[in-house]
Amino acid sequence: MNNQQLKELKIAAECFVEVPFFDLDPMNVVWHGNYVKYFEQARCELLRHINYDYPQMKASGYYWPIIDMRLKYIKPASFGDKLVCIATFIECENRLKIEYLIQHAESGEKLCKGYTIQVAVTTDDFEMQLASPEILKENIQRYAEQQQ
């Protein structure tokens, strides 16, 4: 599985969030840091699709810390808004890059977008891997084949 093949597959997952009161800032909109939490929820759903969520990562001998993240805020969300958070695989060869889109579930308006980059490090000595472990690519490939 290379990055071009992965992009063509467009493997994505979504989760839904209803904005709770405690996610708001003093201006009564979602505090900017909470979008990271919404990204995380969508990322976990995506990883569950390929049977490689955080417990499976650790069991395979790797941690996958986030080393880079970008968010672009487009429009604020407010208390009670229903959001759809979509995570999509973009790269898997040397790193794991996932793109995100958060939209208002009812209107479809884009509220926030961004990406995260994760790299594999061994669980025993935290050595960063220069290429993604085969288990990630195998799980993505297996999922893609099951969807056809």
Phi and psi in degrees as a GROMACS rama.xvg file:
@    title "Ramachandran Plot"
@    xaxis  label "Phi"
@    yaxis  label "Psi"
@TYPE xy
-108.033  173.976  ASN-2
-62.4419  -37.6622  ASN-3
-65.037  -44.6642  GLN-4
-61.2773  -41.4595  GLN-5
-62.0269  -44.8679  LEU-6
-61.265  -38.4655  LYS-7
-67.5001  -31.1573  GLU-8
-70.9689  -28.6036  LEU-9
51.3923  53.1474  LYS-10
-76.8503  120.045  ILE-11
-139.938  162.05  ALA-12
-144.561  157.132  ALA-13
-135.746  155.982  GLU-14
-137.927  162.979  CYS-15
-116.61  142.043  PHE-16
-131.649  132.903  VAL-17
-102.996  119.634  GLU-18
-61.4216  117.373  VAL-19
-83.3914  158.839  PRO-20
-57.054  -39.1371  PHE-21
-72.4611  -3.89889  PHE-22
-89.7998  -0.843403  ASP-23
-88.6134  154.652  LEU-24
-100.243  -178.611  ASP-25
-61.2971  -14.5911  PRO-26
-92.5105  7.58395  MET-27
64.445  30.4366  ASN-28
-124.184  164.053  VAL-29
-60.082  126.923  VAL-30
-61.5268  136.945  TRP-31
-54.6372  -34.4963  HIS-32
-67.5855  -21.3297  GLY-33
-73.4624  -17.9771  ASN-34
-64.81  -30.1596  TYR-35
-61.0794  -41.7399  VAL-36
-62.2144  -40.6719  LYS-37
-66.6095  -38.972  TYR-38
-57.3804  -45.5197  PHE-39
-60.0591  -42.1198  GLU-40
-61.2922  -43.38  GLN-41
-68.6971  -39.1277  ALA-42
-62.1648  -44.4736  ARG-43
-61.6495  -40.0305  CYS-44
-62.4193  -41.9472  GLU-45
-63.6815  -45.1448  LEU-46
-65.3776  -34.7694  LEU-47
-63.5009  -33.7562  ARG-48
-57.4922  -38.3302  HIS-49
-98.4753  11.3145  ILE-50
57.1704  44.2372  ASN-51
-143.035  49.5286  TYR-52
-74.6617  -179.909  ASP-53
-56.8841  -40.2672  TYR-54
-62.5955  -38.4602  PRO-55
-69.9266  -34.6137  GLN-56
-60.3305  -50.3113  MET-57
-62.0523  -43.2586  LYS-58
-62.3879  -28.1666  ALA-59
-82.4541  -3.27404  SER-60
96.9732  13.9426  GLY-61
-135.307  143.149  TYR-62
-102.5  156.505  TYR-63
-130.451  74.1435  TRP-64
-68.9788  149.743  PRO-65
-78.7957  127.509  ILE-66
-110.359  -12.588  ILE-67
-154.861  143.15  ASP-68
-149.117  141.496  MET-69
-136.078  137.317  ARG-70
-130.52  141.747  LEU-71
-125.186  120.019  LYS-72
-89.3832  128.229  TYR-73
-108.311  -46.4222  ILE-74
-153.301  141.103  LYS-75
-76.1066  152.123  PRO-76
-102.269  155.783  ALA-77
-127.671  171.745  SER-78
-51.9377  132.209  PHE-79
83.3452  -11.0617  GLY-80
-60.6984  141.232  ASP-81
-99.2398  122.647  LYS-82
-115.052  147.087  LEU-83
-111.779  128.482  VAL-84
-114.609  118.395  CYS-85
-113.018  130.266  ILE-86
-118.285  136.085  ALA-87
-133.959  132.326  THR-88
-67.202  135.358  PHE-89
-119.776  -42.9189  ILE-90
-138.229  149.744  GLU-91
-145.541  -4.07453  CYS-92
-70.8606  -57.9278  GLU-93
-109.529  -13.3743  ASN-94
-159.014  168.968  ARG-95
-109.72  112.922  LEU-96
-112.912  128.056  LYS-97
-125.577  131.589  ILE-98
-97.9954  151.304  GLU-99
-130.86  149.263  TYR-100
-141.089  127.192  LEU-101
-112.999  125.212  ILE-102
-126.361  155.664  GLN-103
-70.2487  124.853  HIS-104
-63.4565  -33.0491  ALA-105
-86.5617  -43.7438  GLU-106
-92.2308  -20.1675  SER-107
79.9834  1.53552  GLY-108
-62.1854  137.264  GLU-109
-76.0821  130.813  LYS-110
-111.021  -36.8331  LEU-111
-157.793  146.093  CYS-112
-142.473  164.23  LYS-113
172.739  -166.883  GLY-114
-152.584  162.031  TYR-115
-128.7  152.525  THR-116
-125.562  128.654  ILE-117
-123.47  149.109  GLN-118
-125.521  152.851  VAL-119
-82.2506  134.861  ALA-120
-129.923  144.122  VAL-121
-69.4883  144.404  THR-122
-73.5833  -23.7338  THR-123
-84.696  -38.1983  ASP-124
-129.251  7.58925  ASP-125
58.5923  30.5174  PHE-126
-80.2793  124.832  GLU-127
-70.5666  137.033  MET-128
-92.2753  136.832  GLN-129
-81.3974  -17.2425  LEU-130
-131.529  148.114  ALA-131
-65.3673  140.495  SER-132
-59.8179  147.871  PRO-133
-58.0608  -30.7378  GLU-134
-59.4153  -36.428  ILE-135
-62.3363  -50.9704  LEU-136
-64.3313  -38.3702  LYS-137
-63.7757  -42.3789  GLU-138
-65.9984  -39.3129  ASN-139
-64.2762  -45.2537  ILE-140
-61.0286  -44.8519  GLN-141
-61.0122  -44.5788  ARG-142
-61.5408  -44.9849  TYR-143
-60.8466  -41.1315  ALA-144
-66.2712  -35.8688  GLU-145
-69.117  -25.4409  GLN-146
-82.5251  -13.6357  GLN-147
